[in-house]
Amino acid sequence: MVVVIIIGIVIIYAIFSSFSDSKSTSTTSYSMHKSCSACGKTVPNSSTAGQRCPHCGAYWSVENKYSV
């Protein structure tokens, strides 16, 4: 009786671990995209606060980060 319970637990563990393994192998890719909040045009990823927009000349005092 104890052996049957242990085998059942091992089978359940194997089933759940196979589900979690398939989830962990998926990859998520992210791409960075920066744009000026004044004119909306794309700016280089190296642009930071304290610089000006190359398109409209707006001064960036703060860099806002949003996840999509």
N, C-alpha and C positions, 0 to 999 in steps of 0.2 A: 504494500500500500504506500509506504514512504517513497519507494523507488518510483512509482507511478507519478506521485506528486512532484518529485524532483525533475523527472523527465518532462512533465507538463510545464513547469516553471522554465526550464531550459528552452523548450520550444517557443514559449511566449516571448522570452527574452530575445531569441534569435529573430523572431518576426519583427518585434519593435526595433531592434538594432538595425535591421535591414532597411526599415523605413527612414530612420534617422541618418543612416549612411547615404542614402540617395539624396536627401535634402542637403547634406553638407558638401556634396560634390558639385552642386550647381554654382556657377560663378555669376557675379553681378559686376557689370562694368559701369563706370561713371565717366562722364565727360564734363570738363569744366567749360563754362561759357560765361563770359563777362560782357556786360553792356552798360552803357551810360544811362543813368536814371533821368537825365535831362533830355537827351535826344533819342535814346532808345537804340542807338547803333552799337554794333559789336565792337569791342575794344580788345587789344591784346591781353592775353592771360597774365602777362607780367605787370599790367597796370595796377597801381595801388593808391591808397589814400595819400593825399598830398600832391598828386599829379593833376594834370588837366586832360580833358577829353581831346583826342586828336581831331575830332570832327567838329565839335561846337565850342570848345574852349572852356567848358564848365569845370570848375575846381571841385575835386573830390575831397571832402574833409573826412568822410567815413566810408568804409567798405562794408556793404551789406551782403550777407551770405544767406542764400535761400536754397533749400533742398527741394528738388522736384521729383 
